[in-house]
Amino acid sequence: MYPCIEINLRKIETNARRLSRLFKPVGISIMAVTKGFSAEPRIAEAILKGGAEYIADARIQNLKKLHHLPKEKVLLRLPMKSEIRDVVKYCDYSLNSEIETLREIGKVAREMNTVHKVIIMVDLGDYREGIRYHRVEQFVQEAIEIEGVEIRGFGVNLTCFGGVIPEQTTLLRLVEISETMRVKYDLEIDIVSGGSSSSVYLLNEENGFPMGINNLRLGEVMLLGKETAFGKRFDGLYEDAFILKAQIIELKDKPSVPHGRIGRDAFGNVPIYEDRGIIRRAILALGKQDVDPSGIVPVNQDISILGASSDHLILDLSRDRYSYQVGDIIHFYVKYGGMLNAMTSPYVEKIYIEDEKNGEDEEEFLLVESI
């Protein structure tokens, strides 16, 4: 059934294992971030087989799906007050930056006769979540008075909103804050989390990670093989563990510029077209309800994406040398956003594969596949 996304579990497990082997010697544990694939258990299990020590997700619904897996669970998004009972029940740790939320967590934890571990997020310049560094001590002073809550770590988020690249000096500040708070308030600190897939590039830098950073929250680099600070492939990881497939439903020669007065498209935008004369246009049964076209890349580099509506993806096949026909299947690599969309969409079938095909034959198959 199409559209579908093929997930190669062996490649994902291999990526996780290679990353674990790189980071364990420098004392850094890995939180496997599962939100990019809607926390599908088979994918999470492959990552854990590769050596990840924690499971982390932004949504409590996803962590519930993985409750059976024998690893500690971490809620990545700051808890909503409306979900705190589930946070305490299903999560071993949560990331926090609001004292009122911590008070609510402590109240619920006491009712449930437990103690909830929290990681305090520090804002070091990206200006998403976190306490400004000069206010951390005041926050800790208040937080340690809350029964039912234990401060067990400090973390930082970079790149995701402001695009700020993690650097040694920035992460060293996090380490210094963590160590100061640990000593002054006699805290038991398990985790000093130095960011996400945008931080991994530091492993190959001259000074590496500052001593004291002992955790990273990794999703994209394990799943798609790229660090996200500069968008480069990281240490030979697989970039094609996820392949999106869609079927051609129309294939005709048509002008490259629509005929008539141009207004807004179905999404309220006024499109702009380049006049390239008559082109070979293919329509695929795949649309914006399934995936953002900016989040996918045709495996066949002779194909270009012209645009999409809710249910149709329009391609230019004018340079195609494989002579696609109606009914043929086009393959796409996915970026993180494309993977997120496709794995979330109920209209995209998920197909899990264990075995890898061999190099050259696999590439040819990706470029030309008929049903």
C-alpha positions as CSV (number, residue, x, y, z in Angstrom):
1,M,0.0,0.0,0.0
2,Y,1.3,3.5,-0.9
3,P,2.4,5.9,0.3
4,C,4.6,4.1,2.7
5,I,7.8,4.6,4.6
6,E,10.3,1.7,5.0
7,I,12.2,1.6,8.2
8,N,15.5,-0.4,8.2
9,L,15.8,-1.5,11.8
10,R,19.2,-3.0,11.4
11,K,20.6,0.3,10.1
12,I,19.1,2.2,13.1
13,E,20.5,-0.3,15.5
14,T,23.9,0.0,13.9
15,N,23.8,3.8,14.1
16,A,22.9,3.6,17.8
17,R,25.7,1.1,18.4
18,R,28.3,3.2,16.6
19,L,27.3,6.3,18.6
20,S,27.4,4.4,21.9
21,R,30.9,3.2,21.1
22,L,32.0,6.7,20.4
23,F,30.5,8.4,23.4
24,K,30.9,5.8,26.2
25,P,34.7,6.0,26.3
26,V,34.3,9.8,27.1
27,G,31.7,9.1,29.8
28,I,28.7,10.3,27.9
29,S,25.4,8.4,28.1
30,I,22.7,8.6,25.4
31,M,19.0,9.4,25.8
32,A,17.2,7.9,22.8
33,V,14.8,10.6,21.6
34,T,11.8,8.8,20.2
35,K,9.4,11.6,19.1
36,G,10.7,11.6,15.5
37,F,9.1,8.2,14.9
38,S,6.1,8.6,17.2
39,A,7.7,6.2,19.6
40,E,7.0,3.1,17.6
41,P,8.2,0.3,19.9
42,R,10.1,-1.7,17.3
43,I,12.3,1.3,16.4
44,A,12.9,2.1,20.1
45,E,13.9,-1.5,20.7
46,A,16.4,-1.3,17.9
47,I,18.0,1.8,19.4
48,L,18.2,0.2,22.8
49,K,19.8,-2.9,21.4
50,G,22.4,-0.4,20.0
51,G,23.3,0.8,23.5
52,A,21.2,3.8,24.4
53,E,20.7,4.1,28.2
54,Y,17.5,6.2,28.4
55,I,14.3,6.7,26.5
56,A,13.3,10.3,26.0
57,D,10.2,12.0,24.4
58,A,8.4,15.3,24.4
59,R,5.0,13.7,24.7
60,I,3.7,11.7,27.6
61,Q,1.5,9.7,25.2
62,N,4.6,8.3,23.5
63,L,6.3,7.4,26.8
64,K,3.2,5.5,27.7
65,K,3.6,3.4,24.6
66,L,7.1,2.5,25.7
67,H,6.3,1.9,29.3
68,H,7.1,-1.8,29.0
69,L,10.7,-1.2,27.9
70,P,13.3,-1.7,30.8
71,K,14.9,1.7,30.6
72,E,14.4,4.9,32.5
73,K,12.0,7.3,30.8
74,V,12.6,11.1,30.4
75,L,10.0,13.7,29.5
76,L,11.8,16.2,27.3
77,R,9.1,18.9,27.0
78,L,8.4,20.9,30.2
79,P,5.4,19.3,31.9
80,M,2.0,20.8,31.5
81,K,0.1,21.1,34.8
82,S,-2.7,19.0,33.2
83,E,-0.5,16.0,32.7
84,I,1.5,15.9,36.0
85,R,-0.1,12.8,37.4
86,D,0.9,10.9,34.2
87,V,4.4,12.5,34.4
88,V,5.0,11.1,37.8
89,K,3.5,7.7,36.9
90,Y,5.2,7.1,33.6
91,C,8.4,9.1,33.8
92,D,11.6,8.7,35.9
93,Y,12.8,12.1,35.0
94,S,11.3,15.3,33.6
95,L,12.9,18.5,32.4
96,N,11.8,21.6,34.3
97,S,12.2,25.3,34.5
98,E,9.1,26.5,36.4
99,I,8.9,26.4,40.2
100,E,5.1,26.3,40.2
101,T,5.2,23.2,38.1
102,L,7.7,21.6,40.5
103,R,5.4,22.3,43.4
104,E,2.6,20.5,41.6
105,I,4.9,17.6,40.7
106,G,5.9,17.4,44.4
107,K,2.3,17.4,45.5
108,V,1.3,14.6,43.2
109,A,4.5,12.6,44.0
110,R,3.7,12.7,47.7
111,E,0.1,11.6,47.0
112,M,1.6,8.6,45.0
113,N,4.2,7.9,47.8
114,T,7.1,8.4,45.4
115,V,9.9,10.9,44.6
116,H,10.2,12.3,41.1
117,K,13.6,13.2,39.7
118,V,14.0,16.4,37.7
119,I,16.6,17.9,35.4
120,I,16.8,21.7,35.7
121,M,17.0,23.4,32.3
122,V,19.4,26.3,32.0
123,D,19.1,28.9,29.2
124,L,22.5,29.7,27.8
125,G,21.5,31.8,24.9
126,D,19.1,29.9,22.6
127,Y,16.2,31.4,24.4
128,R,13.8,28.4,24.3
129,E,13.2,26.8,27.7
130,G,15.4,27.3,30.7
131,I,16.3,29.5,33.6
132,R,18.7,32.3,32.8
133,Y,22.1,31.3,34.3
134,H,22.2,34.1,36.9
135,R,18.9,33.0,38.4
136,V,19.7,29.3,38.7
137,E,20.7,29.5,42.4
138,Q,17.5,31.2,43.5
139,F,15.5,28.5,41.6
140,V,17.5,25.7,43.3
141,Q,17.0,27.2,46.7
142,E,13.3,27.1,46.2
143,A,13.2,23.7,44.5
144,I,15.1,21.8,47.2
145,E,12.4,22.7,49.7
146,I,9.7,20.9,47.7
147,E,9.0,17.4,49.1
148,G,8.5,14.7,46.5
149,V,11.0,16.2,44.1
150,E,14.7,15.6,43.7
151,I,17.0,17.7,41.5
152,R,19.1,15.0,39.8
153,G,20.5,16.9,36.9
154,F,21.0,20.0,34.8
155,G,20.6,20.4,31.0
156,V,20.7,22.9,28.2
157,N,18.9,23.2,24.9
158,L,20.7,24.8,21.9
159,T,20.0,25.1,18.2
160,C,16.4,24.0,18.2
161,F,14.9,27.5,18.3
162,G,17.5,30.2,18.1
163,G,20.0,28.2,16.1
164,V,22.8,28.7,18.6
165,I,25.6,26.2,18.0
166,P,26.8,24.3,21.1
167,E,30.4,25.3,21.9
168,Q,32.9,24.1,24.5
169,T,32.7,27.4,26.4
170,T,28.9,27.2,26.5
171,L,28.8,23.7,27.8
172,L,31.6,24.4,30.3
173,R,29.3,27.1,31.8
174,L,26.6,24.4,32.3
175,V,29.2,22.1,34.0
176,E,30.3,24.9,36.3
177,I,26.7,25.7,37.2
178,S,25.9,22.1,37.9
179,E,29.0,21.6,40.0
180,T,28.5,24.7,42.0
181,M,24.9,23.7,42.8
182,R,25.9,20.2,43.6
183,V,28.5,21.2,46.2
184,K,26.6,24.1,47.7
185,Y,23.3,22.3,48.2
186,D,24.6,18.7,48.5
187,L,22.8,17.5,45.4
188,E,23.1,14.0,43.9
189,I,23.6,14.8,40.3
190,D,23.2,11.9,37.8
191,I,22.9,13.9,34.5
192,V,24.5,16.9,33.0
193,S,23.0,16.9,29.6
194,G,24.9,18.9,27.0
195,G,22.2,19.1,24.3
196,S,21.0,17.1,21.3
197,S,22.2,16.0,17.9
198,S,23.6,19.5,17.3
199,S,26.2,18.8,20.0
200,V,27.8,15.6,18.6
201,Y,30.2,17.4,16.3
202,L,32.2,18.5,19.3
203,L,33.4,14.9,19.7
204,N,35.6,15.5,16.6
205,E,36.8,19.0,17.7
206,E,40.2,19.5,19.2
207,N,39.0,20.1,22.8
208,G,36.0,17.8,22.6
209,F,33.4,18.0,25.3
210,P,34.3,19.6,28.6
211,M,34.7,17.2,31.4
212,G,31.5,16.9,33.4
213,I,29.1,16.7,30.4
214,N,27.8,13.1,30.8
215,N,24.7,12.9,28.6
216,L,23.3,13.8,25.2
217,R,19.7,13.6,24.0
218,L,20.0,12.1,20.5
219,G,17.3,11.6,17.9
220,E,18.2,12.8,14.4
221,V,21.8,11.7,14.3
222,M,20.8,8.1,15.3
223,L,17.9,7.9,12.9
224,L,19.2,9.9,9.9
225,G,23.0,9.9,10.4
226,K,23.5,13.6,10.5
227,E,24.6,16.0,13.2
228,T,22.4,19.1,13.2
229,A,24.8,21.9,13.9
230,F,26.1,21.9,10.4
231,G,24.0,19.2,8.7
232,K,26.9,16.9,8.0
233,R,27.0,13.1,8.0
234,F,28.5,11.9,11.2
235,D,31.2,9.2,11.4
236,G,29.9,6.9,8.7
237,L,26.4,6.5,10.0
238,Y,23.6,5.4,7.7
239,E,21.5,8.2,6.3
240,D,18.9,6.0,4.6
241,A,17.3,4.1,7.4
242,F,14.0,5.7,6.4
243,I,12.8,5.6,2.8
244,L,9.5,7.2,1.8
245,K,7.7,5.7,-1.3
246,A,4.9,7.1,-3.3
247,Q,3.1,6.0,-6.5
248,I,2.7,7.9,-9.8
249,I,-1.0,8.5,-10.6
250,E,-0.6,10.8,-13.6
251,L,2.3,11.4,-16.0
252,K,1.9,14.0,-18.8
253,D,3.7,16.7,-20.7
254,K,2.4,20.1,-19.6
255,P,3.5,23.7,-19.6
256,S,5.7,24.7,-16.6
257,V,3.6,27.8,-15.9
258,P,-0.2,27.5,-15.3
259,H,-2.5,29.3,-17.7
260,G,-4.7,32.0,-16.4
261,R,-4.7,34.6,-13.6
262,I,-2.7,33.5,-10.6
263,G,-4.3,33.8,-7.1
264,R,-3.7,32.0,-3.9
265,D,-3.2,28.3,-3.7
266,A,-5.0,25.9,-1.4
267,F,-2.8,27.0,1.5
268,G,-3.2,30.7,1.0
269,N,0.1,31.3,-0.7
270,V,0.7,33.0,-4.1
271,P,2.9,30.7,-6.1
272,I,5.7,31.8,-8.4
273,Y,6.7,29.8,-11.4
274,E,9.8,29.6,-13.7
275,D,8.9,29.3,-17.4
276,R,10.8,26.2,-18.6
277,G,8.5,25.5,-21.5
278,I,6.9,22.0,-21.7
279,I,8.0,19.7,-19.0
280,R,7.3,16.0,-18.0
281,R,5.0,16.4,-14.9
282,A,4.3,13.5,-12.6
283,I,1.6,13.5,-9.9
284,L,2.2,11.3,-6.9
285,A,-0.5,10.1,-4.4
286,L,1.2,12.0,-1.6
287,G,0.4,15.4,-0.3
288,K,1.0,17.9,2.5
289,Q,-1.4,16.0,4.7
290,D,1.2,13.2,4.6
291,V,4.5,15.1,4.5
292,D,6.0,18.6,4.0
293,P,7.6,18.5,0.5
294,S,10.5,20.5,1.8
295,G,11.3,17.6,4.1
296,I,11.9,15.0,1.4
297,V,14.6,14.6,-1.3
298,P,14.2,12.3,-4.4
299,V,16.7,9.5,-4.4
300,N,16.9,10.0,-8.2
301,Q,18.8,13.3,-8.5
302,D,17.3,13.8,-12.0
303,I,13.9,14.4,-10.4
304,S,12.9,17.8,-8.9
305,I,9.9,18.6,-6.7
306,L,7.7,21.3,-8.1
307,G,5.2,21.5,-5.2
308,A,2.3,19.9,-3.5
309,S,-1.4,20.3,-2.5
310,S,-3.1,18.4,0.3
311,D,-3.2,15.1,-1.6
312,H,-0.9,15.5,-4.6
313,L,2.9,15.9,-5.0
314,I,4.0,17.3,-8.4
315,L,7.4,16.3,-9.8
316,D,9.4,17.4,-12.9
317,L,10.7,14.2,-14.7
318,S,12.0,16.0,-17.7
319,R,15.6,14.9,-17.1
320,D,14.6,11.4,-16.0
321,R,16.6,8.7,-17.8
322,Y,14.6,5.7,-16.4
323,S,11.4,6.3,-18.3
324,Y,9.0,6.1,-15.4
325,Q,5.4,5.0,-16.1
326,V,2.1,5.5,-14.3
327,G,2.0,3.1,-11.4
328,D,5.8,3.2,-10.8
329,I,7.1,4.0,-7.3
330,I,9.3,7.0,-6.6
331,H,11.6,6.9,-3.6
332,F,12.6,9.7,-1.3
333,Y,15.2,10.3,1.4
334,V,13.7,12.1,4.4
335,K,14.9,15.0,6.4
336,Y,14.0,15.1,10.1
337,G,10.8,17.1,9.4
338,G,9.8,14.7,6.6
339,M,10.4,11.7,8.8
340,L,8.4,13.3,11.6
341,N,5.5,14.0,9.3
342,A,5.4,10.6,7.6
343,M,5.7,8.7,10.8
344,T,2.9,10.7,12.4
345,S,0.5,10.5,9.4
346,P,-2.1,7.7,9.6
347,Y,-2.1,7.7,5.8
348,V,1.5,6.6,5.4
349,E,2.0,2.9,5.9
350,K,4.9,1.9,8.0
351,I,7.0,-1.1,6.8
352,Y,9.8,-2.6,8.9
353,I,12.7,-4.4,7.3
354,E,15.5,-6.2,8.9
355,D,17.8,-7.1,6.0
356,E,20.0,-4.7,4.0
357,K,20.2,-5.0,0.2
358,N,23.6,-4.8,-1.4
359,G,25.0,-1.5,-2.5
360,E,24.7,-1.0,-6.2
361,D,21.7,-3.2,-6.6
362,E,19.9,-1.4,-3.8
363,E,20.5,2.0,-5.4
364,E,19.2,0.9,-8.8
365,F,16.1,-0.5,-7.0
366,L,15.5,2.8,-5.3
367,L,15.7,4.7,-8.5
368,V,13.3,2.4,-10.5
369,E,10.6,0.3,-8.9
370,S,7.4,-0.9,-10.5
371,I,4.6,-2.6,-8.8
